[in-house]
Amino acid sequence: EIARIKAQDEAFALQDVPLSSVVRSIIGSARSLGIRVVKERCSANVLRNGKISMKDPSGRSSV
């Protein structure tokens, strides 16, 4: 979803960049900022006490 929106940016749209390249660009930027990129979607993200609590399908939470 993010890549589809980002692909509309002038820098990507003018060069007719494939969506897969936009995805790789976003992932690279995220990693360089220290953001861990995962393939799985989290079932719930809840902000509590300044931390993001992610619950897996079993209901257990991890940070």
PDB file of N, CA, C and O in Angstrom:
ATOM      1  N   GLU A   1       0.813  -1.192   0.000  1.00  0.00           N
ATOM      2  CA  GLU A   1       0.000   0.000   0.000  1.00  0.00           C
ATOM      3  C   GLU A   1       0.856   1.255   0.000  1.00  0.00           C
ATOM      4  O   GLU A   1       0.596   2.188  -0.759  1.00  0.00           O
ATOM      5  N   ILE A   2       1.860   1.280   0.835  1.00  0.00           N
ATOM      6  CA  ILE A   2       2.728   2.451   0.922  1.00  0.00           C
ATOM      7  C   ILE A   2       3.428   2.678  -0.412  1.00  0.00           C
ATOM      8  O   ILE A   2       3.533   3.814  -0.873  1.00  0.00           O
ATOM      9  N   ALA A   3       3.903   1.612  -1.027  1.00  0.00           N
ATOM     10  CA  ALA A   3       4.616   1.735  -2.302  1.00  0.00           C
ATOM     11  C   ALA A   3       3.703   2.263  -3.405  1.00  0.00           C
ATOM     12  O   ALA A   3       4.147   3.037  -4.253  1.00  0.00           O
ATOM     13  N   ARG A   4       2.451   1.861  -3.406  1.00  0.00           N
ATOM     14  CA  ARG A   4       1.518   2.361  -4.428  1.00  0.00           C
ATOM     15  C   ARG A   4       1.340   3.875  -4.314  1.00  0.00           C
ATOM     16  O   ARG A   4       1.268   4.580  -5.320  1.00  0.00           O
ATOM     17  N   ILE A   5       1.271   4.354  -3.096  1.00  0.00           N
ATOM     18  CA  ILE A   5       1.127   5.795  -2.881  1.00  0.00           C
ATOM     19  C   ILE A   5       2.430   6.513  -3.229  1.00  0.00           C
ATOM     20  O   ILE A   5       2.423   7.550  -3.891  1.00  0.00           O
ATOM     21  N   LYS A   6       3.540   5.945  -2.776  1.00  0.00           N
ATOM     22  CA  LYS A   6       4.849   6.558  -3.030  1.00  0.00           C
ATOM     23  C   LYS A   6       5.179   6.567  -4.522  1.00  0.00           C
ATOM     24  O   LYS A   6       5.869   7.473  -4.989  1.00  0.00           O
ATOM     25  N   ALA A   7       4.705   5.589  -5.269  1.00  0.00           N
ATOM     26  CA  ALA A   7       4.961   5.516  -6.709  1.00  0.00           C
ATOM     27  C   ALA A   7       4.349   6.702  -7.449  1.00  0.00           C
ATOM     28  O   ALA A   7       4.753   7.009  -8.570  1.00  0.00           O
ATOM     29  N   GLN A   8       3.388   7.361  -6.833  1.00  0.00           N
ATOM     30  CA  GLN A   8       2.757   8.529  -7.450  1.00  0.00           C
ATOM     31  C   GLN A   8       3.601   9.796  -7.279  1.00  0.00           C
ATOM     32  O   GLN A   8       3.337  10.810  -7.924  1.00  0.00           O
ATOM     33  N   ASP A   9       4.616   9.735  -6.411  1.00  0.00           N
ATOM     34  CA  ASP A   9       5.516  10.881  -6.238  1.00  0.00           C
ATOM     35  C   ASP A   9       6.188  11.198  -7.561  1.00  0.00           C
ATOM     36  O   ASP A   9       6.484  10.302  -8.352  1.00  0.00           O
ATOM     37  N   GLU A  10       6.422  12.458  -7.790  1.00  0.00           N
ATOM     38  CA  GLU A  10       6.984  12.915  -9.057  1.00  0.00           C
ATOM     39  C   GLU A  10       8.287  12.204  -9.413  1.00  0.00           C
ATOM     40  O   GLU A  10       8.491  11.835 -10.570  1.00  0.00           O
ATOM     41  N   ALA A  11       9.163  12.008  -8.441  1.00  0.00           N
ATOM     42  CA  ALA A  11      10.459  11.381  -8.708  1.00  0.00           C
ATOM     43  C   ALA A  11      10.312   9.972  -9.277  1.00  0.00           C
ATOM     44  O   ALA A  11      11.066   9.582 -10.168  1.00  0.00           O
ATOM     45  N   PHE A  12       9.359   9.215  -8.775  1.00  0.00           N
ATOM     46  CA  PHE A  12       9.132   7.855  -9.271  1.00  0.00           C
ATOM     47  C   PHE A  12       8.278   7.858 -10.533  1.00  0.00           C
ATOM     48  O   PHE A  12       8.569   7.126 -11.479  1.00  0.00           O
ATOM     49  N   ALA A  13       7.235   8.668 -10.556  1.00  0.00           N
ATOM     50  CA  ALA A  13       6.286   8.673 -11.669  1.00  0.00           C
ATOM     51  C   ALA A  13       6.937   9.132 -12.969  1.00  0.00           C
ATOM     52  O   ALA A  13       6.667   8.560 -14.026  1.00  0.00           O
ATOM     53  N   LEU A  14       7.785  10.148 -12.911  1.00  0.00           N
ATOM     54  CA  LEU A  14       8.429  10.664 -14.123  1.00  0.00           C
ATOM     55  C   LEU A  14       9.368   9.646 -14.752  1.00  0.00           C
ATOM     56  O   LEU A  14       9.566   9.644 -15.967  1.00  0.00           O
ATOM     57  N   GLN A  15       9.940   8.789 -13.933  1.00  0.00           N
ATOM     58  CA  GLN A  15      10.878   7.785 -14.434  1.00  0.00           C
ATOM     59  C   GLN A  15      10.198   6.462 -14.736  1.00  0.00           C
ATOM     60  O   GLN A  15      10.851   5.519 -15.184  1.00  0.00           O
ATOM     61  N   ASP A  16       8.895   6.377 -14.497  1.00  0.00           N
ATOM     62  CA  ASP A  16       8.135   5.146 -14.731  1.00  0.00           C
ATOM     63  C   ASP A  16       8.788   3.955 -14.027  1.00  0.00           C
ATOM     64  O   ASP A  16       9.018   2.906 -14.629  1.00  0.00           O
ATOM     65  N   VAL A  17       9.078   4.142 -12.747  1.00  0.00           N
ATOM     66  CA  VAL A  17       9.755   3.133 -11.928  1.00  0.00           C
ATOM     67  C   VAL A  17       8.782   2.005 -11.600  1.00  0.00           C
ATOM     68  O   VAL A  17       7.654   2.269 -11.183  1.00  0.00           O
ATOM     69  N   PRO A  18       9.206   0.734 -11.783  1.00  0.00           N
ATOM     70  CA  PRO A  18       8.330  -0.396 -11.434  1.00  0.00           C
ATOM     71  C   PRO A  18       8.012  -0.402  -9.934  1.00  0.00           C
ATOM     72  O   PRO A  18       8.827   0.032  -9.120  1.00  0.00           O
ATOM     73  N   LEU A  19       6.838  -0.893  -9.582  1.00  0.00           N
ATOM     74  CA  LEU A  19       6.407  -0.929  -8.186  1.00  0.00           C
ATOM     75  C   LEU A  19       7.388  -1.712  -7.315  1.00  0.00           C
ATOM     76  O   LEU A  19       7.624  -1.341  -6.166  1.00  0.00           O
ATOM     77  N   SER A  20       7.958  -2.784  -7.848  1.00  0.00           N
ATOM     78  CA  SER A  20       8.915  -3.583  -7.068  1.00  0.00           C
ATOM     79  C   SER A  20      10.141  -2.753  -6.689  1.00  0.00           C
ATOM     80  O   SER A  20      10.704  -2.939  -5.610  1.00  0.00           O
ATOM     81  N   SER A  21      10.553  -1.851  -7.556  1.00  0.00           N
ATOM     82  CA  SER A  21      11.689  -0.977  -7.244  1.00  0.00           C
ATOM     83  C   SER A  21      11.321   0.048  -6.178  1.00  0.00           C
ATOM     84  O   SER A  21      12.149   0.399  -5.338  1.00  0.00           O
ATOM     85  N   VAL A  22      10.098   0.520  -6.212  1.00  0.00           N
ATOM     86  CA  VAL A  22       9.627   1.458  -5.188  1.00  0.00           C
ATOM     87  C   VAL A  22       9.621   0.757  -3.829  1.00  0.00           C
ATOM     88  O   VAL A  22      10.034   1.332  -2.823  1.00  0.00           O
ATOM     89  N   VAL A  23       9.149  -0.485  -3.812  1.00  0.00           N
ATOM     90  CA  VAL A  23       9.126  -1.275  -2.570  1.00  0.00           C
ATOM     91  C   VAL A  23      10.542  -1.421  -2.025  1.00  0.00           C
ATOM     92  O   VAL A  23      10.774  -1.185  -0.839  1.00  0.00           O
ATOM     93  N   ARG A  24      11.491  -1.807  -2.877  1.00  0.00           N
ATOM     94  CA  ARG A  24      12.878  -1.978  -2.430  1.00  0.00           C
ATOM     95  C   ARG A  24      13.454  -0.664  -1.900  1.00  0.00           C
ATOM     96  O   ARG A  24      14.202  -0.660  -0.922  1.00  0.00           O
ATOM     97  N   SER A  25      13.105   0.437  -2.541  1.00  0.00           N
ATOM     98  CA  SER A  25      13.577   1.745  -2.096  1.00  0.00           C
ATOM     99  C   SER A  25      13.051   2.077  -0.700  1.00  0.00           C
ATOM    100  O   SER A  25      13.794   2.554   0.157  1.00  0.00           O
ATOM    101  N   ILE A  26      11.776   1.821  -0.485  1.00  0.00           N
ATOM    102  CA  ILE A  26      11.165   2.099   0.822  1.00  0.00           C
ATOM    103  C   ILE A  26      11.769   1.207   1.900  1.00  0.00           C
ATOM    104  O   ILE A  26      12.056   1.673   3.002  1.00  0.00           O
ATOM    105  N   ILE A  27      11.961  -0.060   1.590  1.00  0.00           N
ATOM    106  CA  ILE A  27      12.563  -0.990   2.553  1.00  0.00           C
ATOM    107  C   ILE A  27      13.980  -0.551   2.891  1.00  0.00           C
ATOM    108  O   ILE A  27      14.371  -0.563   4.058  1.00  0.00           O
ATOM    109  N   GLY A  28      14.750  -0.165   1.882  1.00  0.00           N
ATOM    110  CA  GLY A  28      16.115   0.306   2.118  1.00  0.00           C
ATOM    111  C   GLY A  28      16.149   1.543   2.996  1.00  0.00           C
ATOM    112  O   GLY A  28      16.978   1.650   3.900  1.00  0.00           O
ATOM    113  N   SER A  29      15.251   2.471   2.729  1.00  0.00           N
ATOM    114  CA  SER A  29      15.178   3.690   3.548  1.00  0.00           C
ATOM    115  C   SER A  29      14.811   3.359   4.990  1.00  0.00           C
ATOM    116  O   SER A  29      15.399   3.898   5.927  1.00  0.00           O
ATOM    117  N   ALA A  30      13.842   2.477   5.161  1.00  0.00           N
ATOM    118  CA  ALA A  30      13.419   2.089   6.509  1.00  0.00           C
ATOM    119  C   ALA A  30      14.573   1.445   7.269  1.00  0.00           C
ATOM    120  O   ALA A  30      14.822   1.786   8.425  1.00  0.00           O
ATOM    121  N   ARG A  31      15.268   0.529   6.634  1.00  0.00           N
ATOM    122  CA  ARG A  31      16.389  -0.155   7.303  1.00  0.00           C
ATOM    123  C   ARG A  31      17.496   0.820   7.664  1.00  0.00           C
ATOM    124  O   ARG A  31      18.098   0.708   8.733  1.00  0.00           O
ATOM    125  N   SER A  32      17.772   1.783   6.778  1.00  0.00           N
ATOM    126  CA  SER A  32      18.831   2.751   7.075  1.00  0.00           C
ATOM    127  C   SER A  32      18.462   3.646   8.257  1.00  0.00           C
ATOM    128  O   SER A  32      19.336   4.230   8.896  1.00  0.00           O
ATOM    129  N   LEU A  33      17.171   3.750   8.541  1.00  0.00           N
ATOM    130  CA  LEU A  33      16.699   4.522   9.695  1.00  0.00           C
ATOM    131  C   LEU A  33      16.570   3.664  10.949  1.00  0.00           C
ATOM    132  O   LEU A  33      16.139   4.148  11.996  1.00  0.00           O
ATOM    133  N   GLY A  34      16.946   2.386  10.841  1.00  0.00           N
ATOM    134  CA  GLY A  34      16.886   1.499  11.996  1.00  0.00           C
ATOM    135  C   GLY A  34      15.546   0.832  12.203  1.00  0.00           C
ATOM    136  O   GLY A  34      15.278   0.287  13.274  1.00  0.00           O
ATOM    137  N   ILE A  35      14.696   0.871  11.183  1.00  0.00           N
ATOM    138  CA  ILE A  35      13.383   0.236  11.280  1.00  0.00           C
ATOM    139  C   ILE A  35      13.495  -1.192  10.777  1.00  0.00           C
ATOM    140  O   ILE A  35      13.968  -1.433   9.666  1.00  0.00           O
ATOM    141  N   ARG A  36      13.061  -2.132  11.593  1.00  0.00           N
ATOM    142  CA  ARG A  36      13.099  -3.537  11.202  1.00  0.00           C
ATOM    143  C   ARG A  36      11.908  -3.818  10.293  1.00  0.00           C
ATOM    144  O   ARG A  36      10.764  -3.539  10.652  1.00  0.00           O
ATOM    145  N   VAL A  37      12.183  -4.370   9.121  1.00  0.00           N
ATOM    146  CA  VAL A  37      11.136  -4.669   8.147  1.00  0.00           C
ATOM    147  C   VAL A  37      10.842  -6.162   8.200  1.00  0.00           C
ATOM    148  O   VAL A  37      11.753  -6.983   8.091  1.00  0.00           O
ATOM    149  N   VAL A  38       9.565  -6.514   8.368  1.00  0.00           N
ATOM    150  CA  VAL A  38       9.155  -7.916   8.424  1.00  0.00           C
ATOM    151  C   VAL A  38       8.100  -8.184   7.363  1.00  0.00           C
ATOM    152  O   VAL A  38       7.404  -7.267   6.928  1.00  0.00           O
ATOM    153  N   LYS A  39       7.982  -9.433   6.948  1.00  0.00           N
ATOM    154  CA  LYS A  39       7.006  -9.798   5.924  1.00  0.00           C
ATOM    155  C   LYS A  39       5.612  -9.992   6.503  1.00  0.00           C
ATOM    156  O   LYS A  39       4.615  -9.760   5.819  1.00  0.00           O
ATOM    157  N   GLU A  40       5.540 -10.417   7.760  1.00  0.00           N
ATOM    158  CA  GLU A  40       4.246 -10.724   8.367  1.00  0.00           C
ATOM    159  C   GLU A  40       3.544  -9.456   8.810  1.00  0.00           C
ATOM    160  O   GLU A  40       4.182  -8.478   9.201  1.00  0.00           O
ATOM    161  N   ARG A  41       2.242  -9.485   8.744  1.00  0.00           N
ATOM    162  CA  ARG A  41       1.447  -8.391   9.295  1.00  0.00           C
ATOM    163  C   ARG A  41       1.131  -8.719  10.744  1.00  0.00           C
ATOM    164  O   ARG A  41       0.871  -9.873  11.085  1.00  0.00           O
ATOM    165  N   CYS A  42       1.155  -7.721  11.577  1.00  0.00           N
ATOM    166  CA  CYS A  42       0.784  -7.904  12.972  1.00  0.00           C
ATOM    167  C   CYS A  42      -0.724  -7.791  13.087  1.00  0.00           C
ATOM    168  O   CYS A  42      -1.349  -6.985  12.397  1.00  0.00           O
ATOM    169  N   SER A  43      -1.301  -8.596  13.955  1.00  0.00           N
ATOM    170  CA  SER A  43      -2.752  -8.562  14.110  1.00  0.00           C
ATOM    171  C   SER A  43      -3.216  -7.323  14.861  1.00  0.00           C
ATOM    172  O   SER A  43      -4.345  -6.870  14.673  1.00  0.00           O
ATOM    173  N   ALA A  44      -2.349  -6.768  15.715  1.00  0.00           N
ATOM    174  CA  ALA A  44      -2.750  -5.566  16.455  1.00  0.00           C
ATOM    175  C   ALA A  44      -1.513  -4.793  16.870  1.00  0.00           C
ATOM    176  O   ALA A  44      -0.524  -5.378  17.312  1.00  0.00           O
ATOM    177  N   ASN A  45      -1.569  -3.507  16.729  1.00  0.00           N
ATOM    178  CA  ASN A  45      -0.512  -2.621  17.235  1.00  0.00           C
ATOM    179  C   ASN A  45      -1.168  -1.666  18.208  1.00  0.00           C
ATOM    180  O   ASN A  45      -2.094  -0.935  17.856  1.00  0.00           O
ATOM    181  N   VAL A  46      -0.682  -1.681  19.428  1.00  0.00           N
ATOM    182  CA  VAL A  46      -1.275  -0.828  20.451  1.00  0.00           C
ATOM    183  C   VAL A  46      -0.159  -0.024  21.101  1.00  0.00           C
ATOM    184  O   VAL A  46       0.838  -0.585  21.555  1.00  0.00           O
ATOM    185  N   LEU A  47      -0.331   1.280  21.144  1.00  0.00           N
ATOM    186  CA  LEU A  47       0.656   2.139  21.782  1.00  0.00           C
ATOM    187  C   LEU A  47       0.317   2.265  23.259  1.00  0.00           C
ATOM    188  O   LEU A  47      -0.735   2.787  23.628  1.00  0.00           O
ATOM    189  N   ARG A  48       1.224   1.780  24.095  1.00  0.00           N
ATOM    190  CA  ARG A  48       1.034   1.841  25.542  1.00  0.00           C
ATOM    191  C   ARG A  48       2.335   2.269  26.191  1.00  0.00           C
ATOM    192  O   ARG A  48       3.399   1.736  25.876  1.00  0.00           O
ATOM    193  N   ASN A  49       2.254   3.220  27.085  1.00  0.00           N
ATOM    194  CA  ASN A  49       3.420   3.670  27.856  1.00  0.00           C
ATOM    195  C   ASN A  49       4.613   3.997  26.967  1.00  0.00           C
ATOM    196  O   ASN A  49       5.756   3.738  27.344  1.00  0.00           O
ATOM    197  N   GLY A  50       4.358   4.562  25.792  1.00  0.00           N
ATOM    198  CA  GLY A  50       5.442   4.942  24.894  1.00  0.00           C
ATOM    199  C   GLY A  50       6.039   3.792  24.114  1.00  0.00           C
ATOM    200  O   GLY A  50       7.028   3.984  23.405  1.00  0.00           O
ATOM    201  N   LYS A  51       5.469   2.598  24.222  1.00  0.00           N
ATOM    202  CA  LYS A  51       5.976   1.434  23.489  1.00  0.00           C
ATOM    203  C   LYS A  51       4.876   0.876  22.606  1.00  0.00           C
ATOM    204  O   LYS A  51       3.692   0.978  22.929  1.00  0.00           O
ATOM    205  N   ILE A  52       5.274   0.291  21.499  1.00  0.00           N
ATOM    206  CA  ILE A  52       4.295  -0.358  20.634  1.00  0.00           C
ATOM    207  C   ILE A  52       4.250  -1.827  21.014  1.00  0.00           C
ATOM    208  O   ILE A  52       5.263  -2.523  20.952  1.00  0.00           O
ATOM    209  N   SER A  53       3.088  -2.292  21.400  1.00  0.00           N
ATOM    210  CA  SER A  53       2.893  -3.685  21.760  1.00  0.00           C
ATOM    211  C   SER A  53       2.276  -4.396  20.564  1.00  0.00           C
ATOM    212  O   SER A  53       1.192  -4.029  20.109  1.00  0.00           O
ATOM    213  N   MET A  54       2.966  -5.410  20.058  1.00  0.00           N
ATOM    214  CA  MET A  54       2.449  -6.150  18.912  1.00  0.00           C
ATOM    215  C   MET A  54       2.007  -7.525  19.368  1.00  0.00           C
ATOM    216  O   MET A  54       2.784  -8.264  19.974  1.00  0.00           O
ATOM    217  N   LYS A  55       0.783  -7.866  19.084  1.00  0.00           N
ATOM    218  CA  LYS A  55       0.260  -9.163  19.488  1.00  0.00           C
ATOM    219  C   LYS A  55       0.282 -10.115  18.305  1.00  0.00           C
ATOM    220  O   LYS A  55      -0.167  -9.779  17.209  1.00  0.00           O
ATOM    221  N   ASP A  56       0.811 -11.306  18.542  1.00  0.00           N
ATOM    222  CA  ASP A  56       0.780 -12.306  17.478  1.00  0.00           C
ATOM    223  C   ASP A  56      -0.581 -12.998  17.497  1.00  0.00           C
ATOM    224  O   ASP A  56      -1.374 -12.758  18.407  1.00  0.00           O
ATOM    225  N   PRO A  57      -0.872 -13.859  16.503  1.00  0.00           N
ATOM    226  CA  PRO A  57      -2.190 -14.494  16.433  1.00  0.00           C
ATOM    227  C   PRO A  57      -2.595 -15.267  17.685  1.00  0.00           C
ATOM    228  O   PRO A  57      -3.787 -15.451  17.929  1.00  0.00           O
ATOM    229  N   SER A  58      -1.619 -15.726  18.490  1.00  0.00           N
ATOM    230  CA  SER A  58      -1.949 -16.481  19.695  1.00  0.00           C
ATOM    231  C   SER A  58      -2.368 -15.565  20.844  1.00  0.00           C
ATOM    232  O   SER A  58      -2.820 -16.035  21.888  1.00  0.00           O
ATOM    233  N   GLY A  59      -2.214 -14.240  20.642  1.00  0.00           N
ATOM    234  CA  GLY A  59      -2.592 -13.305  21.689  1.00  0.00           C
ATOM    235  C   GLY A  59      -1.433 -12.876  22.567  1.00  0.00           C
ATOM    236  O   GLY A  59      -1.573 -11.966  23.384  1.00  0.00           O
ATOM    237  N   ARG A  60      -0.269 -13.537  22.402  1.00  0.00           N
ATOM    238  CA  ARG A  60       0.909 -13.135  23.172  1.00  0.00           C
ATOM    239  C   ARG A  60       1.443 -11.833  22.603  1.00  0.00           C
ATOM    240  O   ARG A  60       1.356 -11.596  21.398  1.00  0.00           O
ATOM    241  N   SER A  61       1.981 -11.006  23.445  1.00  0.00           N
ATOM    242  CA  SER A  61       2.520  -9.741  22.953  1.00  0.00           C
ATOM    243  C   SER A  61       4.034  -9.761  23.021  1.00  0.00           C
ATOM    244  O   SER A  61       4.636 -10.443  23.850  1.00  0.00           O
ATOM    245  N   SER A  62       4.628  -8.991  22.124  1.00  0.00           N
ATOM    246  CA  SER A  62       6.076  -8.865  22.102  1.00  0.00           C
ATOM    247  C   SER A  62       6.418  -7.444  21.699  1.00  0.00           C
ATOM    248  O   SER A  62       5.598  -6.741  21.108  1.00  0.00           O
ATOM    249  N   VAL A  63       7.627  -7.029  22.020  1.00  0.00           N
ATOM    250  CA  VAL A  63       8.064  -5.687  21.632  1.00  0.00           C
ATOM    251  C   VAL A  63       9.405  -5.796  20.975  1.00  0.00           C
ATOM    252  O   VAL A  63       9.974  -4.785  20.563  1.00  0.00           O
TER     253      VAL A  63
END
